[in-house]
């Protein structure tokens, strides 16, 4: 019988990056405060929301509003610079640099998932025979974030992100 408490155990909830794209916190290109990229209101009778549904960038601080109505979507894959949102290419609000690379998240729920994964001493992944196991958020984290030796550094970066002012 294991003596580990539940907060030291992590089971992959099979969340993908697409699960966190409904509301993305970004740095407003106008004023530098927190802004949101959200799905634009759809007309009555429109199809279900998807990755390519129209989006809006809205800043409550300066009133900036931009619309994205389609085209390319670029999920951030790099590690040598700040992360950007997939629609407008604007820098994400929830991110911090470490000596290994950037820790970033689209929103608070995404950041919490990463924090729970990194904090856990026992991490249960998806079985090897499951065809979707490599597409989950935690399965796609960089190797340096998954190493126990970097746990404290990654958790400190997440704590810095949590304590940064959110704006409006």
N, C-alpha and C positions, 0 to 999 in steps of 0.2 A: 504494500500500500504506500502510495506516495504522500509525503508530507507537504508538498507544494500547495499553496493556497491558489485560489482561482485567478488572482491578479498576476501571478507569475506564469500562467499558462495562456497560450494564444492559439486559437483555431482560426484558420483562414476562412473568412466569411464569403470568399469568392467574389469580392467586389472588384470591379475593373475601373479603370480611369474614367470610363464613360458614365459610371454611376455618380460621379462627382461634378459633372459639367452643368448641372441645372442652375447653380449659382456659384460664381467664381469671384473671389475677392482679388482686386487688382489695384495697382497704384495709378491714380487718376493722372492722365497725361497733361491735364490742365493745371491742377493745383498740387499734385503730389500726395493727396490724402487718399484714404481708402474709398474705392468705388466698387461697383458690382457689375458683372456681366451676367445677364439673366436671359432666359427665353423671352422673346417678344410675345405680346398677346396675339393669339391667332384668331383669324376671323371665324365666325360660326360655320361649322361644317368642314373645317380644315382637317387635314390628316393628323394622326397622333404625333406627339413631339418626338423628335429624333435628333441625331447628331448634327444634322444639317438644317434644322429648323432655324428661322430668323432669330437673331440675338440682339440685345441692346446693352450698351455700356452706359451706366448711369452713375453720376456723382452727386450725392446730396449736398456736398459742401459747396461746390462752385456751379452746380447746375448743368455741367457738361452732359450731353446725351448724344450718343452715336448709334447708328443702326448697322447691323451686318445682315445681309439678306442672302448669303450663299457664297459659294466659291470654295476655296481650299480651307481645310482644317488641319492645323499642324500641332499635334501633341508634342510637348517638349520632351526631347530625348537626350539632350546634352548634359554635360556636367562641368563645363568650363566657364559658364557664365550664368547670370540670373535667369530664372525660368520665366516664361511668358505664357499668357493665355492662348488657347488654340484658335481663337476667332479674330481678335484685334491685334495680337502680337504685343500686348501691353504687359509690362512687368507684373508678376504676381505679388500680392501683398504679403502673403504668408511664406516667407523664406528667409534663410540665414546661411551664411557661408561657413564652412568648416575647412580644416586643412586638407580634407580629402575631396571635397566637392560641396555642392549645394543641397541643403535639406529644404524641400518646398512642398506646398500643398495647395490645392485649388480652393479649399474652404476648411472650416473648423472640423467637420466630420472626417475629412480626408486626413488632416493633421492628427486627429485623435487615433485613427486607425494605425497610422505609422508609429505614433507614440506607444500604443499598446503592443504592437509587434516588437519594437526595439526593446522595450522594457521587459518583455517576457523572457524567462530563462528556459521555458519549454515551449517550443513553437511547433505546432502540428500543421503541416502542409496538406495539400490535396494529394490523394494517392497517385502514384506514378502512372497508373493506367487510366486516369481521368484525362481526357483529351484537352480540356480547358485549363489545366493546371498552370501553364506558363503565362497565361494572360491576366492573372489576378494582380492587383496593385502590389501586394507584398512579395509575390514571386518575381516581380519585375524590379524590385528595389536593387540598387547597386550592391555589389558584393561587400563593399566597405561598410555599408549601413547594416548589413546582416551579421557582421563579425562581432563577437562578444567583446573583443578588445576595444572596439570603438563605441560601445554602448553608452558610456558616460558622456563622451563628446557629442554624440547625436542627441541624447536627451537634454544636454545643456543647450544645444542649438534650438531644439523644440521649445525649451523653457524661454529662451530669448524671443522666439516668435510669439509665444503666448503673452509675454509682458510688453511687447511693442504696442504702441497706441493704435487702436483700430480706426480712428476717425469716426465718421458718422455712418 
